[in-house]
Amino acid sequence: MNPSVCFRIEAPPHEVERLIAELHSMGTLGVEEREGESGRAGSFSVLLVYFSAAHVPAAEILGLRDSDRRVRVHGPEHVPETDWESAWRAGLEPRQVGPLWIRPSWCASKGSPEIQIDPEQAFGSGEHASTRMALALVLDALVPGDRVLDLGTGSGILGLGALRLGAGAAFGVDIDRRTCVNAAANRARNGLPLALVCGTLAAVSPRARFEIVVANVLLRHLEPWLPRLAGQ
């Protein structure tokens, strides 16, 4: 087991979702959210954020400090060696979004239709609120036979969920090669024809057309592609 370090981040509750998404994009091993306190500056939440000591993007993490947004970052501090894989697995369980069940492969089924998702280091376990909201929106809008484009596919959960409920085709795009490998593994687990592109939207033909486009990514990464997406 590799030694780990921990950062403590204090922020107003409305900043927590954004910060967790940022931290996942940096490769965090895990984020523990704790109740904060209230004071003259208002209430705040506490995030304990863990990284492998061998791969700590310290400058990026410390760069999350923002006095205007009242975000404070402390650390890093070394923590005792932890079996993160076991701890991570213990914290996941089947979840239902609309009619669809999402479960890790090591958990017993709780219902159908379902997809199996092991997120590993990719974003999209179904635990994060933004993932569940994006999936709910896709499933609500989906008409059987629709073609779906998932920009920033992560674990592949959105495209696979759409395919399970009748999408005619789904294309997942992501710039992270490790993420694409994880999405491919989830594709195999589910036996669904999720097409994967490891690259940017530029790798998708401009002539391709989709009934649904979903992008559960940070806005600053998405904005440059909005004109192109509008034409897809």
C-alpha positions as CSV (number, residue, x, y, z in Angstrom):
1,M,0.0,0.0,0.0
2,N,1.3,3.4,-0.9
3,P,1.6,6.2,1.7
4,S,-1.0,8.9,1.4
5,V,-1.4,12.6,2.2
6,C,-4.5,14.5,3.2
7,F,-5.6,18.1,2.6
8,R,-8.3,19.8,4.6
9,I,-10.5,22.2,2.6
10,E,-13.0,24.5,4.3
11,A,-15.7,26.1,2.1
12,P,-19.3,27.3,2.1
13,P,-21.8,24.5,1.4
14,H,-22.7,25.8,-2.0
15,E,-19.1,25.4,-3.2
16,V,-18.8,21.7,-2.2
17,E,-20.1,20.2,-5.4
18,R,-17.8,22.2,-7.6
19,L,-14.8,21.4,-5.4
20,I,-15.4,17.7,-5.4
21,A,-15.7,17.7,-9.1
22,E,-12.3,19.6,-9.4
23,L,-10.7,17.2,-6.9
24,H,-11.9,14.1,-8.9
25,S,-10.3,15.6,-12.0
26,M,-7.0,15.8,-10.1
27,G,-7.1,12.1,-9.3
28,T,-8.1,12.1,-5.6
29,L,-8.2,8.7,-3.9
30,G,-11.2,9.9,-2.0
31,V,-13.1,12.8,-0.5
32,E,-14.7,12.7,3.0
33,E,-17.3,15.4,3.7
34,R,-17.8,16.5,7.3
35,E,-20.1,19.0,8.9
36,G,-18.4,22.3,9.5
37,E,-19.3,25.1,11.9
38,S,-21.0,28.4,11.8
39,G,-19.3,31.7,12.6
40,R,-19.3,35.3,11.7
41,A,-18.5,34.5,8.1
42,G,-21.3,32.0,7.9
43,S,-21.5,28.2,7.8
44,F,-18.9,26.1,6.1
45,S,-18.3,22.5,5.2
46,V,-15.1,20.5,5.6
47,L,-13.6,18.2,3.0
48,L,-10.8,15.8,3.8
49,V,-9.1,15.0,0.5
50,Y,-6.7,12.1,0.1
51,F,-4.0,11.6,-2.5
52,S,-1.2,9.1,-3.1
53,A,2.0,10.6,-1.7
54,A,3.7,9.6,-5.0
55,H,1.2,11.6,-7.1
56,V,0.2,14.8,-5.3
57,P,-0.8,17.8,-7.6
58,A,0.0,20.1,-4.7
59,A,0.1,23.3,-6.8
60,E,-3.4,22.6,-8.2
61,I,-4.9,21.7,-4.9
62,L,-3.5,24.8,-3.1
63,G,-4.7,26.8,-6.1
64,L,-8.2,26.1,-5.0
65,R,-7.8,28.7,-2.3
66,D,-10.1,31.6,-3.0
67,S,-10.6,34.3,-0.4
68,D,-13.6,35.8,-2.4
69,R,-15.4,32.4,-2.3
70,R,-14.2,31.7,1.3
71,V,-12.4,28.6,0.3
72,R,-9.4,27.7,2.5
73,V,-7.0,24.8,1.9
74,H,-4.7,23.3,4.6
75,G,-2.0,20.7,4.3
76,P,-0.8,18.3,3.1
77,E,-0.4,16.0,6.1
78,H,0.8,12.5,6.0
79,V,-1.7,9.8,7.0
80,P,-1.3,6.2,8.0
81,E,-1.2,3.6,5.3
82,T,-4.7,2.7,4.3
83,D,-6.2,-0.1,2.1
84,W,-8.0,2.5,-0.1
85,E,-9.4,-0.1,-2.5
86,S,-11.2,-1.9,0.3
87,A,-12.4,1.4,1.9
88,W,-13.6,2.6,-1.5
89,R,-15.5,-0.6,-2.2
90,A,-17.1,-0.6,1.2
91,G,-18.6,2.8,0.5
92,L,-20.4,1.9,-2.7
93,E,-23.7,0.2,-3.0
94,P,-26.5,-0.2,-5.7
95,R,-28.4,3.0,-6.4
96,Q,-31.5,3.6,-8.5
97,V,-31.9,6.5,-10.9
98,G,-35.4,6.6,-12.4
99,P,-36.1,3.0,-13.6
100,L,-32.4,2.1,-13.8
101,W,-30.3,0.4,-11.1
102,I,-26.5,1.1,-11.0
103,R,-24.4,-1.3,-9.0
104,P,-20.7,-2.2,-8.5
105,S,-19.9,-5.6,-9.9
106,W,-19.1,-7.0,-6.4
107,C,-22.6,-6.1,-5.0
108,A,-25.7,-8.3,-5.4
109,S,-28.4,-7.1,-7.8
110,K,-31.3,-5.1,-6.3
111,G,-33.4,-4.9,-9.4
112,S,-33.6,-4.5,-13.2
113,P,-33.0,-2.9,-15.6
114,E,-29.4,-2.4,-14.3
115,I,-25.9,-1.6,-15.4
116,Q,-22.7,-2.6,-13.6
117,I,-20.2,0.3,-13.0
118,D,-16.8,0.0,-11.4
119,P,-15.5,3.5,-11.6
120,E,-11.9,2.9,-10.4
121,Q,-10.2,6.3,-10.9
122,A,-12.8,7.5,-13.5
123,F,-15.6,9.9,-12.4
124,G,-19.1,8.4,-12.5
125,S,-19.9,5.8,-9.8
126,G,-23.4,7.1,-9.4
127,E,-22.6,8.3,-5.9
128,H,-22.1,12.0,-7.0
129,A,-25.1,14.2,-7.3
130,S,-24.1,15.6,-10.6
131,T,-23.8,12.1,-12.1
132,R,-27.3,11.1,-10.9
133,M,-28.8,14.4,-12.1
134,A,-27.2,14.1,-15.6
135,L,-28.3,10.4,-15.9
136,A,-31.9,11.3,-14.8
137,L,-32.1,14.0,-17.4
138,V,-30.8,11.7,-20.1
139,L,-33.2,8.9,-19.2
140,D,-36.1,11.4,-19.0
141,A,-35.4,12.8,-22.5
142,L,-34.5,9.5,-24.1
143,V,-36.7,8.1,-26.9
144,P,-35.9,4.5,-28.0
145,G,-33.5,4.6,-30.9
146,D,-32.0,8.0,-30.0
147,R,-28.3,8.6,-30.7
148,V,-26.5,9.9,-27.6
149,L,-23.2,11.7,-27.3
150,D,-21.5,11.7,-23.8
151,L,-18.7,14.3,-23.7
152,G,-16.4,13.6,-20.8
153,T,-17.7,10.0,-20.4
154,G,-15.7,9.1,-17.3
155,S,-16.8,5.6,-16.3
156,G,-19.2,5.4,-19.2
157,I,-22.2,5.4,-16.9
158,L,-24.3,7.9,-18.9
159,G,-23.9,6.3,-22.3
160,L,-24.3,2.8,-20.9
161,G,-27.4,3.8,-19.0
162,A,-28.9,5.2,-22.2
163,L,-28.1,2.0,-24.1
164,R,-29.6,-0.2,-21.4
165,L,-32.9,1.8,-21.8
166,G,-33.1,1.7,-25.5
167,A,-30.7,4.2,-27.1
168,G,-29.9,3.3,-30.7
169,A,-26.3,4.2,-30.2
170,A,-24.1,6.0,-27.7
171,F,-20.6,7.6,-28.1
172,G,-18.4,8.4,-25.1
173,V,-15.6,10.9,-25.5
174,D,-12.8,11.5,-22.9
175,I,-9.3,13.0,-23.0
176,D,-8.0,10.7,-20.2
177,R,-6.6,7.4,-21.5
178,R,-7.0,5.7,-18.1
179,T,-10.7,6.8,-18.0
180,C,-11.2,5.3,-21.5
181,V,-9.7,2.0,-20.4
182,N,-12.1,2.0,-17.4
183,A,-15.1,2.8,-19.6
184,A,-14.1,0.0,-22.0
185,A,-14.1,-2.4,-19.0
186,N,-17.5,-1.3,-17.9
187,R,-18.7,-1.7,-21.5
188,A,-17.5,-5.3,-21.4
189,R,-19.2,-5.9,-18.1
190,N,-22.5,-4.9,-19.5
191,G,-22.2,-6.3,-23.0
192,L,-23.4,-2.9,-24.5
193,P,-22.0,-1.3,-27.7
194,L,-20.8,1.9,-26.2
195,A,-18.5,3.5,-28.8
196,L,-15.4,5.2,-27.2
197,V,-13.2,8.0,-28.4
198,C,-10.1,8.8,-26.5
199,G,-9.6,12.5,-27.4
200,T,-11.5,15.7,-27.7
201,L,-14.7,16.5,-29.5
202,A,-12.5,17.2,-32.5
203,A,-12.2,13.4,-33.0
204,V,-15.9,13.1,-33.7
205,S,-17.0,13.8,-37.2
206,P,-18.7,17.2,-37.6
207,R,-21.3,15.4,-39.8
208,A,-22.3,13.2,-36.9
209,R,-25.8,14.0,-35.5
210,F,-27.2,13.2,-32.1
211,E,-30.6,13.5,-30.5
212,I,-29.1,13.9,-27.0
213,V,-25.8,15.4,-26.0
214,V,-24.7,15.3,-22.4
215,A,-21.6,16.7,-20.8
216,N,-21.1,16.3,-17.0
217,V,-17.9,18.3,-17.0
218,L,-16.7,21.6,-15.5
219,L,-18.1,24.6,-17.4
220,R,-14.7,26.1,-18.2
221,H,-13.8,22.9,-20.1
222,L,-17.1,22.8,-21.9
223,E,-17.5,26.4,-23.0
224,P,-15.0,26.3,-25.9
225,W,-17.0,23.4,-27.4
226,L,-20.5,24.8,-27.1
227,P,-20.7,26.2,-30.7
228,R,-19.6,22.8,-32.1
229,L,-22.0,20.9,-29.9
230,A,-24.9,23.1,-31.0
231,G,-24.2,21.8,-34.6
232,Q,-24.1,18.1,-33.6
